[in-house]
Amino acid sequence: MIRTMLVGADRALLNETADLLRHAGSQTLVVADVGRAEKELLRFRPEMIVVSLDDPEASGWKLMFRHGFNGGAQVIAITANGEASQELTVLRLGALDYVRLPVSPEVLFARITFRARPVDKKSEHIVERGLEVPSKRGTLVMDKSRFQSFWLESELFLTKTEFDLLHALARHDGVVKSREQLIEIVYDYGHQGGVNDRNIDSHIKRLRNKFRKFDPAFDGIETIYGIGYKLSLDRARRAKQNSLPFQDTKRVGYSARTGMSNVVPVSQSVMRAARQ
């Protein structure tokens, strides 16, 4: 059995569950609050964290992200919140399980021991390897278990929706995905009522901008007009040509009489200097 840390205010439930785990051979530590859990982490080095998400300051969420999804420990979330949207979010982020309270110590023990069973090494390797899309311009790397993505060795820091959109395109590199398909992939069934093509377009725009922070020429998310989008990482934006000095003009106003802008040409002396 693996080392398990149980974090939460329901001491009766966690203590009884810990007794069952110890009887089964697991090293187990019960901690009442996240502040103390943070201090015990380096000493105890848990392989699994069972954490309550119900504290008012959302400290359980922070612990789950910092030492679970981003720290290497497995996570089981427990909560009295019965909302399906929260459950789906927690599971998509990478939690092994989401347990609604109230629950008996025996059931919580069974959920923990089931999730702590050894996994097939081959399938584990596939999950950890993540998704890589190579191209002439660079390699897009996506790790869904940690919701991290990298381009030109720089992290993109995407929102969950942006990550899901990019992952959907990257899994089928070069294949066109319609906006309807992307809505079905990114948004949960039952939560698509207020979602339309413009939502997808807005997320794609923000995705492109985040790529261009590290790669100003990036144009690897191609718009297929009237259909949707596809990933084409080798595409790059063309650089804008600078105008020659003697072709420059200066806009000085708008003429109500002619309906045209008044334009003053560059002086002859400037033109002669430019030609020289």
C-alpha positions as CSV (number, residue, x, y, z in Angstrom):
1,M,0.0,0.0,0.0
2,I,1.1,3.6,-0.7
3,R,1.7,6.4,1.8
4,T,-1.5,8.3,2.1
5,M,-2.2,11.7,3.6
6,L,-5.8,12.6,4.5
7,V,-6.6,16.3,4.8
8,G,-9.8,17.7,6.1
9,A,-11.9,18.9,9.1
10,D,-14.0,15.7,9.4
11,R,-11.7,14.1,11.9
12,A,-14.1,11.1,12.7
13,L,-14.3,10.1,9.0
14,L,-10.6,10.5,8.3
15,N,-9.4,8.9,11.5
16,E,-11.5,5.8,11.0
17,T,-10.5,5.6,7.3
18,A,-6.8,5.9,8.4
19,D,-7.2,3.0,10.9
20,L,-8.5,0.8,8.0
21,L,-5.7,1.9,5.8
22,R,-3.1,1.2,8.5
23,H,-4.6,-2.2,9.2
24,A,-4.2,-2.9,5.4
25,G,-0.5,-2.0,5.6
26,S,-0.5,1.6,4.5
27,Q,1.5,4.4,6.0
28,T,-1.2,7.0,6.8
29,L,-1.2,10.5,8.2
30,V,-4.4,12.5,9.1
31,V,-4.1,16.3,9.0
32,A,-6.8,18.7,10.0
33,D,-5.9,21.7,7.8
34,V,-4.0,22.5,4.7
35,G,-1.5,24.8,6.6
36,R,-0.2,21.9,8.7
37,A,-0.3,19.6,5.6
38,E,2.1,21.9,3.8
39,K,4.6,21.5,6.7
40,E,4.2,17.7,6.8
41,L,4.6,17.1,3.1
42,L,8.4,17.2,2.9
43,R,8.7,14.8,5.9
44,F,5.9,12.4,5.0
45,R,6.2,12.5,1.2
46,P,2.7,11.1,0.5
47,E,2.1,9.2,-2.7
48,M,-1.6,9.9,-2.5
49,I,-3.5,12.9,-1.0
50,V,-7.1,12.6,0.0
51,V,-8.2,16.2,0.4
52,S,-11.4,18.1,1.3
53,L,-12.4,20.9,-1.1
54,D,-14.9,22.5,1.2
55,D,-12.8,24.9,3.2
56,P,-14.0,28.5,2.6
57,E,-10.6,29.8,1.4
58,A,-10.2,27.1,-1.2
59,S,-7.0,25.9,0.4
60,G,-7.8,22.3,-0.5
61,W,-7.9,23.3,-4.2
62,K,-4.5,24.9,-3.9
63,L,-3.0,21.8,-2.2
64,M,-4.5,19.6,-4.9
65,F,-2.9,21.7,-7.6
66,R,0.4,22.4,-6.0
67,H,1.3,19.0,-4.6
68,G,-1.1,16.8,-6.6
69,F,-1.5,17.6,-10.2
70,N,1.8,19.7,-10.3
71,G,3.7,17.8,-7.6
72,G,3.4,14.2,-8.6
73,A,1.1,12.8,-5.9
74,Q,-2.1,11.1,-6.8
75,V,-5.3,12.9,-5.6
76,I,-8.7,11.9,-4.4
77,A,-11.1,14.9,-3.7
78,I,-13.8,14.7,-1.1
79,T,-16.6,17.2,-0.9
80,A,-20.1,17.9,0.2
81,N,-20.6,19.8,-3.0
82,G,-22.9,17.7,-5.3
83,E,-22.5,19.8,-8.4
84,A,-21.8,17.7,-11.5
85,S,-19.8,20.5,-13.1
86,Q,-17.3,20.6,-10.2
87,E,-17.0,16.8,-10.3
88,L,-16.2,16.9,-14.0
89,T,-13.7,19.7,-13.6
90,V,-11.8,17.9,-10.8
91,L,-11.7,14.6,-12.8
92,R,-10.6,16.3,-16.0
93,L,-7.8,18.1,-14.1
94,G,-6.4,14.7,-13.2
95,A,-7.9,13.6,-9.9
96,L,-8.3,9.8,-9.5
97,D,-11.7,10.1,-7.8
98,Y,-14.3,12.5,-6.5
99,V,-16.1,11.3,-3.4
100,R,-19.3,13.1,-2.3
101,L,-20.0,13.4,1.4
102,P,-21.5,12.0,3.5
103,V,-19.7,8.7,3.0
104,S,-18.8,5.9,5.4
105,P,-15.2,5.2,6.4
106,E,-15.5,1.7,4.8
107,V,-16.6,3.1,1.4
108,L,-13.9,5.8,1.4
109,F,-11.3,3.1,2.3
110,A,-12.5,1.0,-0.6
111,R,-12.3,3.9,-3.0
112,I,-8.7,4.7,-1.9
113,T,-7.5,1.1,-2.0
114,F,-9.1,0.6,-5.5
115,R,-7.4,3.7,-6.9
116,A,-4.1,2.8,-5.2
117,R,-3.8,-0.5,-7.1
118,P,-0.7,-0.8,-9.4
119,V,-1.4,0.2,-13.0
120,D,-0.2,-1.4,-16.1
121,K,3.3,0.0,-16.8
122,K,2.7,0.2,-20.6
123,S,-0.5,2.3,-20.3
124,E,1.2,4.4,-17.6
125,H,4.0,5.2,-19.9
126,I,1.6,6.3,-22.6
127,V,-0.2,8.7,-20.2
128,E,3.0,10.3,-18.9
129,R,4.5,10.7,-22.4
130,G,1.7,13.0,-23.4
131,L,1.2,14.4,-26.9
132,E,4.0,15.7,-29.1
133,V,3.4,17.3,-32.6
134,P,6.7,17.9,-34.4
135,S,7.1,20.3,-37.3
136,K,9.9,22.2,-39.1
137,R,9.3,25.2,-36.9
138,G,9.3,23.4,-33.6
139,T,7.5,20.8,-31.5
140,L,4.2,21.3,-29.7
141,V,4.3,19.4,-26.4
142,M,1.1,18.8,-24.4
143,D,0.8,17.0,-21.0
144,K,-2.8,16.4,-20.3
145,S,-2.1,14.9,-16.9
146,R,-0.8,18.2,-15.7
147,F,-2.6,20.5,-18.2
148,Q,0.7,22.0,-19.4
149,S,1.6,22.9,-23.0
150,F,4.9,24.1,-24.5
151,W,5.9,25.7,-27.8
152,L,9.5,26.5,-28.7
153,E,10.4,25.2,-25.2
154,S,8.2,27.9,-23.5
155,E,5.1,27.2,-21.5
156,L,1.9,28.7,-23.0
157,F,-0.1,28.9,-19.7
158,L,-3.5,28.1,-21.2
159,T,-6.9,28.1,-19.6
160,K,-8.7,24.7,-19.5
161,T,-10.9,25.6,-22.5
162,E,-7.9,26.8,-24.5
163,F,-6.0,23.6,-23.6
164,D,-8.9,21.4,-24.6
165,L,-9.2,23.2,-27.9
166,L,-5.6,22.9,-28.7
167,H,-5.4,19.3,-27.6
168,A,-8.4,18.5,-29.9
169,L,-6.6,20.0,-32.9
170,A,-3.2,18.5,-32.0
171,R,-4.6,15.0,-31.7
172,H,-5.6,15.2,-35.3
173,D,-2.8,17.3,-36.7
174,G,-3.7,18.6,-40.2
175,V,-7.3,17.4,-39.9
176,V,-10.1,20.1,-40.1
177,K,-12.3,20.2,-37.0
178,S,-15.7,22.0,-37.4
179,R,-16.8,24.5,-34.8
180,E,-19.6,22.1,-33.9
181,Q,-17.1,19.3,-33.2
182,L,-15.0,21.6,-31.1
183,I,-18.0,22.7,-29.1
184,E,-18.9,19.0,-28.4
185,I,-15.3,18.2,-27.4
186,V,-14.6,21.2,-25.2
187,Y,-18.0,21.8,-23.5
188,D,-19.9,19.3,-21.4
189,Y,-23.1,17.9,-22.7
190,G,-25.9,19.8,-21.0
191,H,-23.7,23.0,-20.8
192,Q,-23.7,23.8,-24.5
193,G,-26.9,25.8,-24.5
194,G,-25.3,29.2,-24.5
195,V,-22.2,28.2,-26.5
196,N,-21.9,29.2,-30.2
197,D,-19.3,29.6,-33.0
198,R,-18.3,33.0,-31.6
199,N,-17.1,31.4,-28.3
200,I,-14.9,29.0,-30.3
201,D,-13.5,31.9,-32.4
202,S,-12.7,34.0,-29.3
203,H,-10.8,31.1,-27.7
204,I,-8.9,30.5,-30.9
205,K,-7.9,34.2,-31.1
206,R,-6.6,34.1,-27.6
207,L,-4.7,30.8,-28.3
208,R,-3.0,32.4,-31.3
209,N,-2.0,35.5,-29.2
210,K,-0.4,33.3,-26.6
211,F,1.6,31.5,-29.2
212,R,2.7,34.8,-30.7
213,K,4.2,36.0,-27.4
214,F,7.0,33.5,-28.0
215,D,6.7,33.2,-31.8
216,P,5.5,36.4,-33.4
217,A,5.3,34.7,-36.8
218,F,3.1,31.9,-35.6
219,D,0.1,31.1,-37.8
220,G,-0.2,27.4,-37.0
221,I,-3.9,27.4,-36.3
222,E,-5.4,27.7,-39.7
223,T,-9.0,29.0,-40.3
224,I,-10.9,27.0,-42.8
225,Y,-13.6,29.5,-43.7
226,G,-17.2,28.2,-43.4
227,I,-16.1,25.1,-41.6
228,G,-13.7,25.4,-38.6
229,Y,-10.0,25.1,-37.8
230,K,-7.0,22.8,-38.2
231,L,-3.5,22.7,-36.8
232,S,-0.7,23.5,-39.4
233,L,2.4,24.2,-37.3
234,D,4.6,24.8,-40.3
235,R,2.6,27.8,-41.4
236,A,4.0,31.3,-40.5
237,R,2.7,34.8,-41.0
238,R,4.4,36.8,-43.8
239,A,6.4,39.8,-42.6
240,K,5.0,43.1,-43.6
241,Q,7.1,45.1,-46.1
242,N,8.2,48.5,-45.0
243,S,7.3,51.3,-47.4
244,L,10.1,53.2,-49.1
245,P,10.7,56.8,-47.8
246,F,9.7,58.6,-51.0
247,Q,6.4,56.6,-51.0
248,D,5.3,57.8,-47.6
249,T,2.4,60.3,-47.3
250,K,1.0,62.2,-44.4
251,R,-2.7,62.3,-43.6
252,V,-3.6,65.7,-42.3
253,G,-7.4,65.8,-42.2
254,Y,-10.6,65.0,-43.9
255,S,-12.4,67.2,-46.4
256,A,-16.1,67.3,-46.0
257,R,-16.4,69.0,-49.4
258,T,-14.7,66.2,-51.4
259,G,-15.3,63.3,-49.1
260,M,-11.6,62.4,-49.3
261,S,-8.7,62.7,-46.9
262,N,-6.3,65.6,-47.6
263,V,-2.9,64.2,-48.3
264,V,0.3,66.1,-48.4
265,P,3.1,64.5,-50.5
266,V,6.6,64.2,-49.3
267,S,8.8,67.2,-50.4
268,Q,11.0,67.0,-53.5
269,S,14.1,67.4,-51.3
270,V,13.2,64.4,-49.2
271,M,12.6,62.3,-52.4
272,R,16.0,63.3,-53.8
273,A,17.7,62.4,-50.5
274,A,16.0,59.0,-50.5
275,R,17.1,58.3,-54.0
276,Q,20.7,59.1,-53.1
